[in-house]
Amino acid sequence: MQRTGLRVVSCATVVIISVVAFVGLWVGVAQAEPIVAFEMKDPVGDDYGPGTYTYPTHKAFLPGLFDLTNFRVSYDVEYVYFDATFCEVTNPWNAPEGFSHQLINIYIDTTKGAGRTDTLRKGAMVAFDKRYGWDIFIKALGWGGCRAFTSQDDEESKGISDGLEASVLPDGNTVRVKVPLPIIGQPEAHWRYYVLIGSQDAFGEEDFRPVMEEPTPWTFGGGSNLEVNPNVIDMLAPEGGKFSQERLLGSYDVQKGILAVLMPVSAGTTRQTLAFLQAPGVLTTAAVVLGLLLVGGGVLVWVKRKGFIIPPKS
């Protein structure tokens, strides 16, 4: 009986060790390399809104500051990461997050047939396609105040700020917005994204620096009507075609007072999107899981051969 008991304990010990090893390796892989859920390049040199906008004349506004070149969404067991890469990132005014100029607004359509088509608060001066209303809104800026909102919030909502962070990655050109995973959930392949880039202005509506007809040291030029033209300098969109940035941001109508209506991007609307199995970390994770299954099978065979598994009584 004692020997039988030892055999049972040995088998249980092997199982426990295998489970601990599996969990440890899984978590280790997840923490070491976030899984990429979506990625898309944006045309270089299109930081001109609908094609007519010009930068403020002050020397602090270097060319390329608002030129989005790449956008990536990734996640691990704790956070969802939104990485926006620009041609130029500077911090002349020592903003605590490491960048002084960029205002990043990310609207996400997570649920088909739901969401809203306005921007929650006036500022960007755009609207969204009624077929793709947004459910989650992430706002990031270099002077604190990163927030997450839902489509159920109203204009007075302060959003969620706990755990949200923005920082500049070591490459010096990428702003990473980090959002706790429980706030928005794990990114899905069908999610659609509106990524709007503006210039942060503490005195502007919803922190957007306005676009006027003529540029000044602190405002953009090339607009046509302050109450209608977008204050978006760049947005994530395919190059050319009816869904290009120029076409979408230029779809406003001053005479009728109609805002520009934007379309989101998704895995199905861009050639640059990575396939799931090509995403960094996915193949590594799959290999680890397969290896553990093979090792686990080998362990069970070895345990059975050694007589550690007691057959049931007949």
N, C-alpha and C positions, 0 to 999 in steps of 0.2 A: 504493500500500500504506500509505503514511504517512497519507494522508487517511482511508483506511478505518479504520485504527487509531484515529484521532482520533474518528471517528464512534462506534465501539464504546465508547470511554472516556466520551464524552459521554452516551451512553445509560445506561451503568452508573452514572455520577455522578448522573443524574436519578433513577434508581431508589433509590440509596442515600439521597439527600436526602429523597425521598418517605417512605421507611421511617423515617428518623430523625424527620422531622416528625410522622408518625403516632404513633410511640411516645411522643414528647415530649408531644404533645397529650393522648394517652390517660392517661399518668401524671399529667399536670397536672390533668386533670379529676378523676381518682380521688383525688388528694391534696387537692384543694380542697374536695370535698364527698363525704363517705362515702355509700355507697348504703344505703338503708334496707331491711332484710330483713324486719323485723317491727315493728309498733307497736300498742299497745293502751292505752286509757284504763282507769283503775280508779276505782270510785265514790269520791267525796269524803265524808269523815266516817265511814269504816268501820274506823278504827283501834281496833277493840274485839274482835279475834279472832272467836269464834263469836257475838258480840253481847252479851257480858256483861263483857268485860274493862275494867278502869279503870286509868288511869295511876298510877305511883308518886306519892306526895304531895310529894316534894321539889320546890322551885321550879324546879330546872333542867329538869324535864320539861314543857316547854311543849306546849300542845295542838297536834296536827298533826305532831309530830316523826316519827311512825311511819305517817303516813297517805300511802300510795303513791297517786299520782294518774295517773301515766303511766309506761309502760315502752317503751323503744325498743331495737332491735338494729340496728346498722349496721356497715359494714365498708369498708375501702379496701385498698390493696395491701399494707399492713403490719399492720393491727390489726383486731380485732373490738371494737366499742364497745357496752357495755351501759349505757344511761342510765336511771336511776331517779329520777323527780321526786316530791318530797314537798311537802306543804303548808308545812312548816317545816324548815329546816336551820340548826342553830346549832353553835358550837364553843366552849363555855364553858371547856373544859379544854385548849384549844390542841393538839388532835390534829394530827399532821403532815399528814394528808390533807385537813384543812379541815373535818371534821365529827366530832363527838364521840359521837353516839348511835346512829346506824343500823347495823344488822348486816344485810347483804344476802346471801342464799343463793339462787343460781340453779342449778337442776337442769335439764339439757337432755336430752330424748329425741331422739337423732339417728338411731337405727337401729331399725327395726321388729323386734319379737320379741327384742330384746336388752336389756341393762342390768339394773339392780337396783332394788328397791322400798323399801329402807331408806335412811336418811340418812347412811350410812357410819359416823358417830359419833353417840352419844346427845346430844341438846341441843334440837333443835326439837320433839321428841316428836310426830312425825307419820310416816306411811307413805305410799307412792305406789301408785296403781292398778297392778295386775299386768300390765295390757295396755300400759302406757306406762312401762316402767322407764327410768331415766336412764342416760346414757352419759358425760356430762360434768357436773362440779359446779364452779361458780365461787363462791368465798367472798370477800367484800369487807368491810372494816371500816376505821375511821378511825385506827387506831393501828398501822398496818403489818400485815404478815401476809396480804396478799391471796394467794390460792392457787387453783390449778386441779387438780382430781382427775379420775380416770377410774373407771369402774365396776370396773376390775380392781384398784384400790388396796384396801388393807386398813386397819384402824383405826389402825395404827401409821404409815401413810404420811404423809410431810410435804408431799406434793404438789409442784407446780411453782410457783415464785415468780418466776423470772427473767423480767423484762419486764412483769410484771403491775403495774398502777398504779391507784389510785383517787384521785379529786380532785373538787372541786366546780366546776361550770361557772360562767361569768360571770352566769347568771341568779340564782345564789345558792340555788336550790332543787333543782338536779339533781346527783346524784352519778354521775359517769362512771367505769365500770370498764373499763380498757383491757387487752386480752389480745392478745398477738402472734398473728397469723393462723395460723402453722404449728402452734400448740399445739392448736387446736380445729378448724381448717379453715374454709372459707367457709360462712357460714350458708345453709341450704337452706330452700325454701318449706315442706317437710314437717316441719321441726323443731317440737317441742313444748316448752313452757317451764313449769316450776314456779318461781315467784318468791315467796320467803318473806322477810318483813321482821320482824326481831326487834330487841331492844334490846341493844346490846353491854354485856356485863358481864365484866370480866377474871377474875372469880371464879366465873362460871357455867359449867355444862357446855357445852363447845364454844362458849363466849363468849355464850351466851344468858342474858339476865336472866330469872329464873323468874317464873311466874304463880302466886300463892297465892290462898287464899280471900279474904283481906282485904288491901288495899294497905298498904304501908309506905313510908317514904321512898325505899327502894331496890328494891322489888319491886312487880309488878303485882298487882291484885286481880281478883276475878271468876272465879277458877278453882274447881275442885272437888276435884282430887286431883293433887298435885305429880308423881306418877309416871306419870300418864296424860294429863292435859289438855295441849294444845299450848302451846308457848311462842312461838307465832307471833302477832304483833299485827295484821298485815295481810298479804294475799296477792293476787296478781293473779288476778282471777276476774270473770266476768260478773255483772252486777247482777240479782239475783232468779233464781228457778228452782232446779232440783235441783243445779246446779253452782255455786251462789253460794258466796261465802266463808263465810257463816253456816252453811249446810248442811254444807259439807265440813269445816270446822274443828270443827263441833259433832257430828261423826259418831263420836266416841270413846265408849267404853263403860267406865265406871269399874268396874262390877260384874264384867265379864268381863276387864278389863285390856287392852282393845283400843284401839289408837291410832286417831286420826282418819286416814282414807284420803283422799288428795287426788287431784284430776284436773288435768292440765295444760291450758294454753291453746295455741292454734295459729292459723294463718291461717284455718282453717275454722271456728273457734268464736267469733269475735268480729266484730261489724260495724265496729269501729274499725280493723281491720287494713288497712293500705294495700295496694292492688293494686301489683304489681311495676312496671308502667309509670308509676304515679303517684308512685313513690318519688323523692325529691329526688336529682337527679344522673343518673337513668336516661335521661330524655328528652334531657338535655343530652349525655350520652355517645353516645346513638344518633344525635343530630343531627351530632355531630362525626364519627362513623364514616361516616355517609352522605355528609357533605360531603367527607371525604377520598377516598372512593371515586369521587365525581363528579370531584373535582379530578384524581385519579390517572388516570381515564379520559381526561380532557381532555389531560393531559400526554402520554399514550401516542399519542393522535391527532395532537397537534402534532409529536411526535418523528417519527412515521411520515411526516407530510407534509413535514417538513424533510429527509427522507432519511437520518436518523441510524440507522435500522434497516436493516441490509443483508439483502436477501432471500437465502435459501439458494441455493447453486449448483445448477443443474439437471444 
